[in-house]
């Protein structure tokens, strides 16, 4: 499914042809993926830089990584890009995609069963009740589940970038930049799929000593040129 989705994106979205940009992103991604366990993906990772202003990146099962050029306007150096790519690859390592699919399937079955029960009992305002249940599921289960995944991926990415020779403290600077790029206009954390930048920074700083140890032990220091 990851491969199919990636092929579809390559066919539908504009791919960057700028040599320097592609070389820079590939340099960072190659350094990160060398430290991904072979049990996660044993083949050669495929990277595509999409020519799009959105500040985003992703990784998919099957060794696929996508980076949008808009992200490069926010990441100031190789370390900050490594923090993002490490985070996205962290989702793959932790199999978050599989967990979310399983969760969505179970929620869907539960919603259908509840709807059938309400219809059988001929309860008034069936649609309103189902809408309320849907909102409760989203706020109470799906969004916290997503925020947990994001926090887990942050820490996996922190370790990955450190082991790959990228200074881990730059992950904090990255989220400071992300906060500025958003203009401070964010939903309350309870209603967001992502933790607040301040929450992410606190979690990263708590785990920074261990990451610094991994960074000190790294045998390679990448030198990826942004321009």
Secondary structure, 3 states (H helix, E strand, C coil): CHHHHHHHHHHHCCECCCHHHHHHHHHHHHHHHCCCCCCCCCCCCEEEEECCCCCCEEEECCCEEEEEHHHHHCCCCHHHHHHHHHHHHHHHHCCHHHHHHHHHHHHHHHHHHHHHHHHHHCCCCHHHHHHHHHHHHHHHHHHHHHHHHHHHHHHHHHHHHHHCCCCCCHHHHHHHHHHHHCCCCCCCHHHCCCCCHHHHHHHHHHCHHHHHHHHHHCCCCCCCCCC
